Amino acid sequence: MEILKEKEMPLLSRKRIVYECDVKAATPSRLDMAKAVAKQQGVDRDLVIIKHIYPKFGDTKFKVIAHIYSDKQVMGQMEPKKLLEKHKAKSDEKEKAKEKPTTDEQIKEEDTEKKVKV
């Protein structure tokens, strides 16, 4: 990940960083990019929002625009709710998947619910 631009925005309590990345595999998701940005900048992952990912057609390079906030409350006021949901959706699903039923009866109930839905 190479930083192309970095701009401090004190009135908005955030920093805007533009990266150029080169990955041999598929373009990573917003959550994967947020984790990478947080690790590189040394901040909490919950304070990073990936605004845009621009892949280059026919190339392995892509451009990423990220906002790093100093406060989660300000982030909630500044960013659209839909974008905030995109950053939360996968992590919430993973947490639900970790909460597997432990008893045989709960597993049977879950299986019958799946059959009814299909």
Biopython code that builds the backbone (N, CA, C, O; Angstrom):
import numpy as np
from Bio.PDB.StructureBuilder import StructureBuilder

atoms = [
    (1, "MET", "N", (0.840, -1.176, 0.000)),
    (1, "MET", "CA", (0.000, 0.000, 0.000)),
    (1, "MET", "C", (0.886, 1.239, 0.000)),
    (1, "MET", "O", (1.715, 1.432, 0.889)),
    (2, "GLU", "N", (0.696, 2.054, -0.992)),
    (2, "GLU", "CA", (1.482, 3.275, -1.127)),
    (2, "GLU", "C", (0.567, 4.480, -0.931)),
    (2, "GLU", "O", (-0.487, 4.568, -1.560)),
    (3, "ILE", "N", (0.959, 5.392, -0.077)),
    (3, "ILE", "CA", (0.155, 6.591, 0.178)),
    (3, "ILE", "C", (0.408, 7.601, -0.938)),
    (3, "ILE", "O", (1.542, 8.019, -1.169)),
    (4, "LEU", "N", (-0.671, 7.987, -1.627)),
    (4, "LEU", "CA", (-0.568, 9.000, -2.671)),
    (4, "LEU", "C", (-0.792, 10.399, -2.100)),
    (4, "LEU", "O", (-0.054, 11.333, -2.413)),
    (5, "LYS", "N", (-1.827, 10.534, -1.252)),
    (5, "LYS", "CA", (-2.148, 11.820, -0.630)),
    (5, "LYS", "C", (-2.555, 11.583, 0.816)),
    (5, "LYS", "O", (-3.129, 10.548, 1.153)),
    (6, "GLU", "N", (-2.251, 12.546, 1.653)),
    (6, "GLU", "CA", (-2.673, 12.494, 3.049)),
    (6, "GLU", "C", (-3.013, 13.914, 3.469)),
    (6, "GLU", "O", (-2.186, 14.821, 3.375)),
    (7, "LYS", "N", (-4.258, 14.092, 3.939)),
    (7, "LYS", "CA", (-4.707, 15.432, 4.297)),
    (7, "LYS", "C", (-5.392, 15.399, 5.652)),
    (7, "LYS", "O", (-6.312, 14.612, 5.876)),
    (8, "GLU", "N", (-4.939, 16.253, 6.546)),
    (8, "GLU", "CA", (-5.522, 16.387, 7.879)),
    (8, "GLU", "C", (-6.709, 17.348, 7.776)),
    (8, "GLU", "O", (-6.584, 18.424, 7.191)),
    (9, "MET", "N", (-7.859, 16.964, 8.340)),
    (9, "MET", "CA", (-9.056, 17.800, 8.336)),
    (9, "MET", "C", (-9.501, 18.027, 9.785)),
    (9, "MET", "O", (-10.382, 17.316, 10.270)),
    (10, "PRO", "N", (-8.915, 19.000, 10.483)),
    (10, "PRO", "CA", (-9.197, 19.169, 11.914)),
    (10, "PRO", "C", (-10.643, 19.573, 12.221)),
    (10, "PRO", "O", (-11.169, 19.188, 13.265)),
    (11, "LEU", "N", (-11.294, 20.334, 11.346)),
    (11, "LEU", "CA", (-12.679, 20.732, 11.603)),
    (11, "LEU", "C", (-13.643, 19.555, 11.544)),
    (11, "LEU", "O", (-14.686, 19.565, 12.198)),
    (12, "LEU", "N", (-13.292, 18.548, 10.763)),
    (12, "LEU", "CA", (-14.131, 17.352, 10.645)),
    (12, "LEU", "C", (-13.630, 16.215, 11.528)),
    (12, "LEU", "O", (-14.221, 15.135, 11.543)),
    (13, "SER", "N", (-12.556, 16.446, 12.255)),
    (13, "SER", "CA", (-11.953, 15.444, 13.154)),
    (13, "SER", "C", (-11.582, 14.160, 12.422)),
    (13, "SER", "O", (-11.820, 13.056, 12.911)),
    (14, "ARG", "N", (-10.998, 14.329, 11.245)),
    (14, "ARG", "CA", (-10.599, 13.147, 10.489)),
    (14, "ARG", "C", (-9.377, 13.435, 9.635)),
    (14, "ARG", "O", (-8.963, 14.579, 9.444)),
    (15, "LYS", "N", (-8.821, 12.344, 9.133)),
    (15, "LYS", "CA", (-7.695, 12.399, 8.202)),
    (15, "LYS", "C", (-8.130, 11.645, 6.952)),
    (15, "LYS", "O", (-8.684, 10.550, 7.053)),
    (16, "ARG", "N", (-7.887, 12.218, 5.779)),
    (16, "ARG", "CA", (-8.243, 11.581, 4.507)),
    (16, "ARG", "C", (-6.955, 11.098, 3.849)),
    (16, "ARG", "O", (-6.026, 11.876, 3.629)),
    (17, "ILE", "N", (-6.915, 9.813, 3.541)),
    (17, "ILE", "CA", (-5.732, 9.231, 2.927)),
    (17, "ILE", "C", (-6.131, 8.530, 1.636)),
    (17, "ILE", "O", (-7.124, 7.804, 1.589)),
    (18, "VAL", "N", (-5.347, 8.757, 0.594)),
    (18, "VAL", "CA", (-5.562, 8.093, -0.690)),
    (18, "VAL", "C", (-4.401, 7.129, -0.898)),
    (18, "VAL", "O", (-3.237, 7.530, -0.892)),
    (19, "TYR", "N", (-4.731, 5.855, -1.081)),
    (19, "TYR", "CA", (-3.738, 4.800, -1.272)),
    (19, "TYR", "C", (-3.806, 4.269, -2.695)),
    (19, "TYR", "O", (-4.843, 4.333, -3.355)),
    (20, "GLU", "N", (-2.681, 3.746, -3.149)),
    (20, "GLU", "CA", (-2.667, 2.926, -4.358)),
    (20, "GLU", "C", (-2.135, 1.567, -3.941)),
    (20, "GLU", "O", (-1.047, 1.451, -3.376)),
    (21, "CYS", "N", (-2.921, 0.546, -4.231)),
    (21, "CYS", "CA", (-2.577, -0.807, -3.811)),
    (21, "CYS", "C", (-2.397, -1.691, -5.037)),
    (21, "CYS", "O", (-2.987, -1.450, -6.090)),
    (22, "ASP", "N", (-1.586, -2.699, -4.880)),
    (22, "ASP", "CA", (-1.354, -3.678, -5.941)),
    (22, "ASP", "C", (-1.483, -5.066, -5.325)),
    (22, "ASP", "O", (-0.645, -5.484, -4.527)),
    (23, "VAL", "N", (-2.540, -5.769, -5.704)),
    (23, "VAL", "CA", (-2.816, -7.095, -5.164)),
    (23, "VAL", "C", (-2.963, -8.061, -6.338)),
    (23, "VAL", "O", (-3.639, -7.760, -7.322)),
    (24, "LYS", "N", (-2.334, -9.204, -6.224)),
    (24, "LYS", "CA", (-2.386, -10.187, -7.308)),
    (24, "LYS", "C", (-3.729, -10.919, -7.351)),
    (24, "LYS", "O", (-4.118, -11.425, -8.403)),
    (25, "ALA", "N", (-4.437, -10.983, -6.229)),
    (25, "ALA", "CA", (-5.723, -11.668, -6.163)),
    (25, "ALA", "C", (-6.848, -10.666, -6.465)),
    (25, "ALA", "O", (-6.600, -9.589, -7.007)),
    (26, "ALA", "N", (-8.059, -11.028, -6.114)),
    (26, "ALA", "CA", (-9.212, -10.166, -6.325)),
    (26, "ALA", "C", (-9.122, -8.922, -5.440)),
    (26, "ALA", "O", (-8.405, -8.905, -4.439)),
    (27, "THR", "N", (-9.860, -7.891, -5.826)),
    (27, "THR", "CA", (-9.906, -6.673, -5.036)),
    (27, "THR", "C", (-10.478, -6.984, -3.659)),
    (27, "THR", "O", (-11.550, -7.583, -3.568)),
    (28, "PRO", "N", (-9.799, -6.598, -2.593)),
    (28, "PRO", "CA", (-10.282, -6.915, -1.243)),
    (28, "PRO", "C", (-11.560, -6.156, -0.891)),
    (28, "PRO", "O", (-11.889, -5.147, -1.515)),
    (29, "SER", "N", (-12.269, -6.654, 0.113)),
    (29, "SER", "CA", (-13.502, -6.013, 0.556)),
    (29, "SER", "C", (-13.188, -4.759, 1.366)),
    (29, "SER", "O", (-12.034, -4.496, 1.705)),
    (30, "ARG", "N", (-14.231, -3.993, 1.670)),
    (30, "ARG", "CA", (-14.065, -2.788, 2.482)),
    (30, "ARG", "C", (-13.508, -3.133, 3.862)),
    (30, "ARG", "O", (-12.655, -2.424, 4.394)),
    (31, "LEU", "N", (-14.002, -4.228, 4.429)),
    (31, "LEU", "CA", (-13.559, -4.607, 5.775)),
    (31, "LEU", "C", (-12.086, -5.005, 5.779)),
    (31, "LEU", "O", (-11.350, -4.647, 6.699)),
    (32, "ASP", "N", (-11.656, -5.739, 4.766)),
    (32, "ASP", "CA", (-10.243, -6.119, 4.680)),
    (32, "ASP", "C", (-9.353, -4.888, 4.514)),
    (32, "ASP", "O", (-8.283, -4.796, 5.116)),
    (33, "MET", "N", (-9.809, -3.946, 3.689)),
    (33, "MET", "CA", (-9.037, -2.724, 3.490)),
    (33, "MET", "C", (-9.012, -1.883, 4.762)),
    (33, "MET", "O", (-7.987, -1.284, 5.091)),
    (34, "ALA", "N", (-10.134, -1.834, 5.479)),
    (34, "ALA", "CA", (-10.183, -1.057, 6.726)),
    (34, "ALA", "C", (-9.211, -1.632, 7.751)),
    (34, "ALA", "O", (-8.551, -0.887, 8.476)),
    (35, "LYS", "N", (-9.124, -2.962, 7.809)),
    (35, "LYS", "CA", (-8.178, -3.597, 8.729)),
    (35, "LYS", "C", (-6.744, -3.258, 8.353)),
    (35, "LYS", "O", (-5.921, -2.979, 9.225)),
    (36, "ALA", "N", (-6.437, -3.279, 7.053)),
    (36, "ALA", "CA", (-5.085, -2.982, 6.591)),
    (36, "ALA", "C", (-4.708, -1.524, 6.869)),
    (36, "ALA", "O", (-3.588, -1.238, 7.292)),
    (37, "VAL", "N", (-5.649, -0.607, 6.630)),
    (37, "VAL", "CA", (-5.388, 0.814, 6.888)),
    (37, "VAL", "C", (-5.191, 1.049, 8.381)),
    (37, "VAL", "O", (-4.278, 1.769, 8.785)),
    (38, "ALA", "N", (-6.048, 0.441, 9.198)),
    (38, "ALA", "CA", (-5.939, 0.607, 10.652)),
    (38, "ALA", "C", (-4.599, 0.088, 11.159)),
    (38, "ALA", "O", (-3.970, 0.704, 12.020)),
    (39, "LYS", "N", (-4.170, -1.044, 10.622)),
    (39, "LYS", "CA", (-2.883, -1.618, 11.044)),
    (39, "LYS", "C", (-1.724, -0.710, 10.642)),
    (39, "LYS", "O", (-0.804, -0.488, 11.429)),
    (40, "GLN", "N", (-1.767, -0.188, 9.422)),
    (40, "GLN", "CA", (-0.683, 0.661, 8.942)),
    (40, "GLN", "C", (-0.626, 1.990, 9.705)),
    (40, "GLN", "O", (0.458, 2.485, 10.013)),
    (41, "GLN", "N", (-1.798, 2.566, 10.008)),
    (41, "GLN", "CA", (-1.834, 3.867, 10.681)),
    (41, "GLN", "C", (-1.780, 3.753, 12.199)),
    (41, "GLN", "O", (-1.588, 4.757, 12.885)),
    (42, "GLY", "N", (-1.947, 2.545, 12.733)),
    (42, "GLY", "CA", (-1.884, 2.338, 14.171)),
    (42, "GLY", "C", (-3.095, 2.875, 14.913)),
    (42, "GLY", "O", (-2.965, 3.419, 16.010)),
    (43, "VAL", "N", (-4.276, 2.724, 14.318)),
    (43, "VAL", "CA", (-5.519, 3.184, 14.943)),
    (43, "VAL", "C", (-6.486, 2.022, 15.084)),
    (43, "VAL", "O", (-6.251, 0.931, 14.563)),
    (44, "ASP", "N", (-7.584, 2.273, 15.800)),
    (44, "ASP", "CA", (-8.621, 1.263, 15.980)),
    (44, "ASP", "C", (-9.372, 1.061, 14.670)),
    (44, "ASP", "O", (-9.645, 2.029, 13.961)),
    (45, "ARG", "N", (-9.705, -0.171, 14.342)),
    (45, "ARG", "CA", (-10.394, -0.494, 13.107)),
    (45, "ARG", "C", (-11.784, 0.158, 13.024)),
    (45, "ARG", "O", (-12.268, 0.444, 11.929)),
    (46, "ASP", "N", (-12.415, 0.389, 14.160)),
    (46, "ASP", "CA", (-13.751, 0.988, 14.173)),
    (46, "ASP", "C", (-13.743, 2.465, 13.796)),
    (46, "ASP", "O", (-14.805, 3.033, 13.538)),
    (47, "LEU", "N", (-12.580, 3.098, 13.757)),
    (47, "LEU", "CA", (-12.483, 4.508, 13.399)),
    (47, "LEU", "C", (-12.132, 4.725, 11.926)),
    (47, "LEU", "O", (-11.974, 5.865, 11.489)),
    (48, "VAL", "N", (-12.009, 3.643, 11.162)),
    (48, "VAL", "CA", (-11.627, 3.732, 9.755)),
    (48, "VAL", "C", (-12.839, 3.470, 8.872)),
    (48, "VAL", "O", (-13.552, 2.483, 9.052)),
    (49, "ILE", "N", (-13.061, 4.366, 7.917)),
    (49, "ILE", "CA", (-14.123, 4.202, 6.927)),
    (49, "ILE", "C", (-13.477, 4.220, 5.542)),
    (49, "ILE", "O", (-12.708, 5.124, 5.215)),
    (50, "ILE", "N", (-13.798, 3.220, 4.745)),
    (50, "ILE", "CA", (-13.333, 3.179, 3.358)),
    (50, "ILE", "C", (-14.415, 3.833, 2.505)),
    (50, "ILE", "O", (-15.497, 3.273, 2.326)),
    (51, "LYS", "N", (-14.123, 5.010, 1.985)),
    (51, "LYS", "CA", (-15.107, 5.746, 1.190)),
    (51, "LYS", "C", (-15.279, 5.121, -0.193)),
    (51, "LYS", "O", (-16.405, 4.880, -0.629)),
    (52, "HIS", "N", (-14.173, 4.860, -0.880)),
    (52, "HIS", "CA", (-14.247, 4.342, -2.242)),
    (52, "HIS", "C", (-13.107, 3.370, -2.508)),
    (52, "HIS", "O", (-12.015, 3.500, -1.955)),
    (53, "ILE", "N", (-13.383, 2.398, -3.362)),
    (53, "ILE", "CA", (-12.351, 1.519, -3.906)),
    (53, "ILE", "C", (-12.511, 1.582, -5.418)),
    (53, "ILE", "O", (-13.551, 1.200, -5.954)),
    (54, "TYR", "N", (-11.493, 2.057, -6.095)),
    (54, "TYR", "CA", (-11.518, 2.211, -7.543)),
    (54, "TYR", "C", (-10.553, 1.220, -8.193)),
    (54, "TYR", "O", (-9.355, 1.495, -8.259)),
    (55, "PRO", "N", (-11.043, 0.075, -8.674)),
    (55, "PRO", "CA", (-10.145, -0.851, -9.373)),
    (55, "PRO", "C", (-9.854, -0.335, -10.785)),
    (55, "PRO", "O", (-10.684, 0.333, -11.400)),
    (56, "LYS", "N", (-8.673, -0.655, -11.276)),
    (56, "LYS", "CA", (-8.299, -0.277, -12.643)),
    (56, "LYS", "C", (-8.547, -1.477, -13.545)),
    (56, "LYS", "O", (-8.042, -2.570, -13.288)),
    (57, "PHE", "N", (-9.312, -1.272, -14.583)),
    (57, "PHE", "CA", (-9.692, -2.361, -15.476)),
    (57, "PHE", "C", (-8.462, -2.976, -16.135)),
    (57, "PHE", "O", (-7.622, -2.276, -16.700)),
    (58, "GLY", "N", (-8.376, -4.296, -16.049)),
    (58, "GLY", "CA", (-7.292, -5.024, -16.680)),
    (58, "GLY", "C", (-5.966, -4.918, -15.951)),
    (58, "GLY", "O", (-4.930, -5.285, -16.507)),
    (59, "ASP", "N", (-5.973, -4.431, -14.734)),
    (59, "ASP", "CA", (-4.738, -4.259, -13.977)),
    (59, "ASP", "C", (-4.959, -4.751, -12.549)),
    (59, "ASP", "O", (-6.099, -4.872, -12.101)),
    (60, "THR", "N", (-3.890, -5.028, -11.850)),
    (60, "THR", "CA", (-4.006, -5.506, -10.476)),
    (60, "THR", "C", (-3.992, -4.351, -9.475)),
    (60, "THR", "O", (-4.115, -4.579, -8.271)),
    (61, "LYS", "N", (-3.844, -3.121, -9.953)),
    (61, "LYS", "CA", (-3.791, -1.965, -9.070)),
    (61, "LYS", "C", (-5.195, -1.397, -8.844)),
    (61, "LYS", "O", (-6.077, -1.511, -9.696)),
    (62, "PHE", "N", (-5.371, -0.790, -7.684)),
    (62, "PHE", "CA", (-6.610, -0.085, -7.395)),
    (62, "PHE", "C", (-6.317, 1.046, -6.428)),
    (62, "PHE", "O", (-5.321, 1.028, -5.703)),
    (63, "LYS", "N", (-7.210, 2.037, -6.432)),
    (63, "LYS", "CA", (-7.052, 3.203, -5.579)),
    (63, "LYS", "C", (-8.099, 3.138, -4.470)),
    (63, "LYS", "O", (-9.247, 2.765, -4.714)),
    (64, "VAL", "N", (-7.702, 3.500, -3.257)),
    (64, "VAL", "CA", (-8.584, 3.460, -2.090)),
    (64, "VAL", "C", (-8.574, 4.826, -1.421)),
    (64, "VAL", "O", (-7.514, 5.413, -1.203)),
    (65, "ILE", "N", (-9.766, 5.330, -1.097)),
    (65, "ILE", "CA", (-9.895, 6.562, -0.328)),
    (65, "ILE", "C", (-10.443, 6.184, 1.036)),
    (65, "ILE", "O", (-11.522, 5.602, 1.144)),
    (66, "ALA", "N", (-9.687, 6.522, 2.084)),
    (66, "ALA", "CA", (-10.054, 6.156, 3.448)),
    (66, "ALA", "C", (-10.129, 7.396, 4.329)),
    (66, "ALA", "O", (-9.346, 8.335, 4.180)),
    (67, "HIS", "N", (-11.096, 7.376, 5.256)),
    (67, "HIS", "CA", (-11.196, 8.411, 6.278)),
    (67, "HIS", "C", (-10.892, 7.776, 7.622)),
    (67, "HIS", "O", (-11.434, 6.722, 7.954)),
    (68, "ILE", "N", (-10.029, 8.413, 8.393)),
    (68, "ILE", "CA", (-9.702, 7.950, 9.740)),
    (68, "ILE", "C", (-10.172, 9.022, 10.716)),
    (68, "ILE", "O", (-9.669, 10.146, 10.711)),
    (69, "TYR", "N", (-11.133, 8.666, 11.545)),
    (69, "TYR", "CA", (-11.719, 9.613, 12.489)),
    (69, "TYR", "C", (-11.026, 9.523, 13.839)),
    (69, "TYR", "O", (-10.462, 8.492, 14.204)),
    (70, "SER", "N", (-11.084, 10.632, 14.569)),
    (70, "SER", "CA", (-10.521, 10.649, 15.915)),
    (70, "SER", "C", (-11.565, 10.271, 16.960)),
    (70, "SER", "O", (-11.211, 9.931, 18.089)),
    (71, "ASP", "N", (-12.855, 10.326, 16.596)),
    (71, "ASP", "CA", (-13.935, 10.042, 17.522)),
    (71, "ASP", "C", (-15.059, 9.301, 16.794)),
    (71, "ASP", "O", (-15.450, 9.686, 15.692)),
    (72, "LYS", "N", (-15.568, 8.254, 17.406)),
    (72, "LYS", "CA", (-16.619, 7.452, 16.784)),
    (72, "LYS", "C", (-17.936, 8.219, 16.677)),
    (72, "LYS", "O", (-18.700, 8.008, 15.735)),
    (73, "GLN", "N", (-18.204, 9.093, 17.619)),
    (73, "GLN", "CA", (-19.435, 9.880, 17.592)),
    (73, "GLN", "C", (-19.439, 10.828, 16.391)),
    (73, "GLN", "O", (-20.459, 10.968, 15.716)),
    (74, "VAL", "N", (-18.319, 11.470, 16.126)),
    (74, "VAL", "CA", (-18.200, 12.368, 14.978)),
    (74, "VAL", "C", (-18.352, 11.570, 13.687)),
    (74, "VAL", "O", (-18.983, 12.034, 12.737)),
    (75, "MET", "N", (-17.780, 10.381, 13.653)),
    (75, "MET", "CA", (-17.896, 9.523, 12.479)),
    (75, "MET", "C", (-19.365, 9.208, 12.195)),
    (75, "MET", "O", (-19.792, 9.222, 11.040)),
    (76, "GLY", "N", (-20.131, 8.927, 13.237)),
    (76, "GLY", "CA", (-21.548, 8.631, 13.068)),
    (76, "GLY", "C", (-22.340, 9.807, 12.540)),
    (76, "GLY", "O", (-23.339, 9.616, 11.847)),
    (77, "GLN", "N", (-21.911, 11.029, 12.856)),
    (77, "GLN", "CA", (-22.593, 12.227, 12.375)),
    (77, "GLN", "C", (-22.198, 12.583, 10.951)),
    (77, "GLN", "O", (-23.018, 13.106, 10.197)),
    (78, "MET", "N", (-20.955, 12.309, 10.573)),
    (78, "MET", "CA", (-20.445, 12.757, 9.281)),
    (78, "MET", "C", (-20.717, 11.784, 8.136)),
    (78, "MET", "O", (-21.002, 12.209, 7.016)),
    (79, "GLU", "N", (-20.631, 10.502, 8.406)),
    (79, "GLU", "CA", (-20.764, 9.507, 7.346)),
    (79, "GLU", "C", (-22.225, 9.083, 7.179)),
    (79, "GLU", "O", (-22.972, 9.033, 8.156)),
    (80, "PRO", "N", (-22.635, 8.776, 5.942)),
    (80, "PRO", "CA", (-24.000, 8.298, 5.713)),
    (80, "PRO", "C", (-24.243, 6.956, 6.412)),
    (80, "PRO", "O", (-23.335, 6.135, 6.538)),
    (81, "LYS", "N", (-25.472, 6.752, 6.856)),
    (81, "LYS", "CA", (-25.807, 5.520, 7.581)),
    (81, "LYS", "C", (-25.569, 4.279, 6.724)),
    (81, "LYS", "O", (-25.138, 3.243, 7.230)),
    (82, "LYS", "N", (-25.845, 4.387, 5.445)),
    (82, "LYS", "CA", (-25.666, 3.243, 4.549)),
    (82, "LYS", "C", (-24.201, 2.806, 4.499)),
    (82, "LYS", "O", (-23.909, 1.610, 4.474)),
    (83, "LEU", "N", (-23.294, 3.760, 4.483)),
    (83, "LEU", "CA", (-21.865, 3.436, 4.459)),
    (83, "LEU", "C", (-21.424, 2.829, 5.785)),
    (83, "LEU", "O", (-20.609, 1.907, 5.807)),
    (84, "LEU", "N", (-21.957, 3.338, 6.882)),
    (84, "LEU", "CA", (-21.633, 2.759, 8.195)),
    (84, "LEU", "C", (-22.132, 1.319, 8.295)),
    (84, "LEU", "O", (-21.470, 0.471, 8.893)),
    (85, "GLU", "N", (-23.299, 1.042, 7.710)),
    (85, "GLU", "CA", (-23.848, -0.317, 7.727)),
    (85, "GLU", "C", (-22.976, -1.273, 6.925)),
    (85, "GLU", "O", (-22.833, -2.439, 7.291)),
    (86, "LYS", "N", (-22.394, -0.789, 5.836)),
    (86, "LYS", "CA", (-21.520, -1.643, 5.027)),
    (86, "LYS", "C", (-20.295, -2.086, 5.816)),
    (86, "LYS", "O", (-19.780, -3.183, 5.600)),
    (87, "HIS", "N", (-19.833, -1.250, 6.714)),
    (87, "HIS", "CA", (-18.664, -1.596, 7.515)),
    (87, "HIS", "C", (-19.007, -2.483, 8.697)),
    (87, "HIS", "O", (-18.118, -3.123, 9.259)),
    (88, "LYS", "N", (-20.273, -2.538, 9.091)),
    (88, "LYS", "CA", (-20.687, -3.346, 10.233)),
    (88, "LYS", "C", (-21.282, -4.686, 9.827)),
    (88, "LYS", "O", (-21.185, -5.647, 10.590)),
    (89, "ALA", "N", (-21.885, -4.781, 8.673)),
    (89, "ALA", "CA", (-22.688, -5.943, 8.291)),
    (89, "ALA", "C", (-21.941, -7.260, 8.415)),
    (89, "ALA", "O", (-22.459, -8.201, 9.017)),
    (90, "LYS", "N", (-20.769, -7.353, 7.877)),
    (90, "LYS", "CA", (-20.030, -8.615, 7.883)),
    (90, "LYS", "C", (-19.579, -9.000, 9.290)),
    (90, "LYS", "O", (-19.621, -10.177, 9.647)),
    (91, "SER", "N", (-19.154, -8.037, 10.083)),
    (91, "SER", "CA", (-18.681, -8.362, 11.420)),
    (91, "SER", "C", (-19.829, -8.851, 12.294)),
    (91, "SER", "O", (-19.631, -9.731, 13.131)),
    (92, "ASP", "N", (-21.027, -8.294, 12.115)),
    (92, "ASP", "CA", (-22.183, -8.752, 12.882)),
    (92, "ASP", "C", (-22.568, -10.175, 12.495)),
    (92, "ASP", "O", (-22.938, -10.972, 13.357)),
    (93, "GLU", "N", (-22.484, -10.502, 11.203)),
    (93, "GLU", "CA", (-22.808, -11.852, 10.750)),
    (93, "GLU", "C", (-21.810, -12.863, 11.300)),
    (93, "GLU", "O", (-22.187, -13.978, 11.661)),
    (94, "LYS", "N", (-20.544, -12.480, 11.363)),
    (94, "LYS", "CA", (-19.520, -13.381, 11.894)),
    (94, "LYS", "C", (-19.761, -13.652, 13.376)),
    (94, "LYS", "O", (-19.577, -14.775, 13.845)),
    (95, "GLU", "N", (-20.173, -12.615, 14.115)),
    (95, "GLU", "CA", (-20.450, -12.797, 15.536)),
    (95, "GLU", "C", (-21.639, -13.734, 15.739)),
    (95, "GLU", "O", (-21.633, -14.559, 16.653)),
    (96, "LYS", "N", (-22.653, -13.607, 14.892)),
    (96, "LYS", "CA", (-23.808, -14.492, 14.992)),
    (96, "LYS", "C", (-23.424, -15.923, 14.653)),
    (96, "LYS", "O", (-23.942, -16.866, 15.251)),
    (97, "ALA", "N", (-22.522, -16.087, 13.700)),
    (97, "ALA", "CA", (-22.084, -17.432, 13.314)),
    (97, "ALA", "C", (-21.300, -18.095, 14.439)),
    (97, "ALA", "O", (-21.344, -19.314, 14.599)),
    (98, "LYS", "N", (-20.584, -17.289, 15.219)),
    (98, "LYS", "CA", (-19.823, -17.839, 16.336)),
    (98, "LYS", "C", (-20.738, -18.344, 17.445)),
    (98, "LYS", "O", (-20.377, -19.254, 18.191)),
    (99, "GLU", "N", (-21.920, -17.752, 17.551)),
    (99, "GLU", "CA", (-22.874, -18.138, 18.583)),
    (99, "GLU", "C", (-23.702, -19.329, 18.113)),
    (99, "GLU", "O", (-24.919, -19.215, 17.962)),
    (100, "LYS", "N", (-23.076, -20.435, 17.889)),
    (100, "LYS", "CA", (-23.746, -21.656, 17.438)),
    (100, "LYS", "C", (-24.509, -22.289, 18.601)),
    (100, "LYS", "O", (-24.077, -22.202, 19.751)),
    (101, "PRO", "N", (-25.648, -22.929, 18.300)),
    (101, "PRO", "CA", (-26.362, -23.641, 19.358)),
    (101, "PRO", "C", (-25.541, -24.821, 19.853)),
    (101, "PRO", "O", (-24.856, -25.492, 19.080)),
    (102, "THR", "N", (-25.621, -25.058, 21.143)),
    (102, "THR", "CA", (-24.789, -26.094, 21.730)),
    (102, "THR", "C", (-25.549, -27.380, 22.014)),
    (102, "THR", "O", (-24.950, -28.456, 21.997)),
    (103, "THR", "N", (-26.837, -27.304, 22.272)),
    (103, "THR", "CA", (-27.581, -28.519, 22.591)),
    (103, "THR", "C", (-28.143, -29.137, 21.325)),
    (103, "THR", "O", (-28.302, -28.457, 20.311)),
    (104, "ASP", "N", (-28.445, -30.430, 21.382)),
    (104, "ASP", "CA", (-28.989, -31.148, 20.229)),
    (104, "ASP", "C", (-30.358, -30.600, 19.824)),
    (104, "ASP", "O", (-30.677, -30.530, 18.637)),
    (105, "GLU", "N", (-31.160, -30.216, 20.808)),
    (105, "GLU", "CA", (-32.489, -29.692, 20.511)),
    (105, "GLU", "C", (-32.400, -28.380, 19.736)),
    (105, "GLU", "O", (-33.168, -28.170, 18.796)),
    (106, "GLN", "N", (-31.483, -27.501, 20.110)),
    (106, "GLN", "CA", (-31.330, -26.230, 19.412)),
    (106, "GLN", "C", (-30.846, -26.451, 17.984)),
    (106, "GLN", "O", (-31.259, -25.735, 17.072)),
    (107, "ILE", "N", (-29.977, -27.430, 17.785)),
    (107, "ILE", "CA", (-29.480, -27.732, 16.443)),
    (107, "ILE", "C", (-30.621, -28.253, 15.578)),
    (107, "ILE", "O", (-30.731, -27.871, 14.413)),
    (108, "LYS", "N", (-31.482, -29.129, 16.134)),
    (108, "LYS", "CA", (-32.626, -29.654, 15.382)),
    (108, "LYS", "C", (-33.599, -28.539, 15.028)),
    (108, "LYS", "O", (-34.121, -28.511, 13.914)),
    (109, "GLU", "N", (-33.854, -27.609, 15.963)),
    (109, "GLU", "CA", (-34.740, -26.488, 15.696)),
    (109, "GLU", "C", (-34.183, -25.609, 14.582)),
    (109, "GLU", "O", (-34.928, -25.154, 13.715)),
    (110, "GLU", "N", (-32.880, -25.372, 14.607)),
    (110, "GLU", "CA", (-32.247, -24.549, 13.575)),
    (110, "GLU", "C", (-32.350, -25.229, 12.210)),
    (110, "GLU", "O", (-32.586, -24.555, 11.208)),
    (111, "ASP", "N", (-32.176, -26.549, 12.154)),
    (111, "ASP", "CA", (-32.278, -27.286, 10.901)),
    (111, "ASP", "C", (-33.693, -27.224, 10.338)),
    (111, "ASP", "O", (-33.871, -27.058, 9.132)),
    (112, "THR", "N", (-34.697, -27.356, 11.197)),
    (112, "THR", "CA", (-36.087, -27.293, 10.708)),
    (112, "THR", "C", (-36.423, -25.891, 10.221)),
    (112, "THR", "O", (-37.175, -25.745, 9.258)),
    (113, "GLU", "N", (-35.890, -24.866, 10.856)),
    (113, "GLU", "CA", (-36.113, -23.490, 10.381)),
    (113, "GLU", "C", (-35.511, -23.297, 9.009)),
    (113, "GLU", "O", (-36.116, -22.640, 8.162)),
    (114, "LYS", "N", (-34.337, -23.851, 8.764)),
    (114, "LYS", "CA", (-33.708, -23.726, 7.457)),
    (114, "LYS", "C", (-34.521, -24.439, 6.394)),
    (114, "LYS", "O", (-34.653, -23.933, 5.280)),
    (115, "LYS", "N", (-35.071, -25.607, 6.714)),
    (115, "LYS", "CA", (-35.874, -26.367, 5.762)),
    (115, "LYS", "C", (-37.144, -25.621, 5.404)),
    (115, "LYS", "O", (-37.578, -25.638, 4.252)),
    (116, "VAL", "N", (-37.742, -24.964, 6.394)),
    (116, "VAL", "CA", (-38.984, -24.228, 6.152)),
    (116, "VAL", "C", (-38.717, -23.029, 5.260)),
    (116, "VAL", "O", (-39.542, -22.719, 4.401)),
    (117, "LYS", "N", (-37.606, -22.350, 5.431)),
    (117, "LYS", "CA", (-37.265, -21.169, 4.640)),
    (117, "LYS", "C", (-37.029, -21.527, 3.181)),
    (117, "LYS", "O", (-37.345, -20.735, 2.292)),
    (118, "VAL", "N", (-36.482, -22.699, 2.922)),
    (118, "VAL", "CA", (-36.139, -23.091, 1.553)),
    (118, "VAL", "C", (-37.370, -23.551, 0.876)),
    (118, "VAL", "O", (-37.325, -23.934, -0.293)),
]
sb = StructureBuilder()
sb.init_structure("model")
sb.init_model(0)
sb.init_chain("A")
sb.init_seg("    ")
for serial, (resi, resn, name, xyz) in enumerate(atoms, 1):
    if name == "N":
        sb.init_residue(resn, " ", resi, " ")
    sb.init_atom(name, np.array(xyz, "f"), 0.0, 1.0, " ", f" {name:<3s}", serial, name[0])
structure = sb.get_structure()
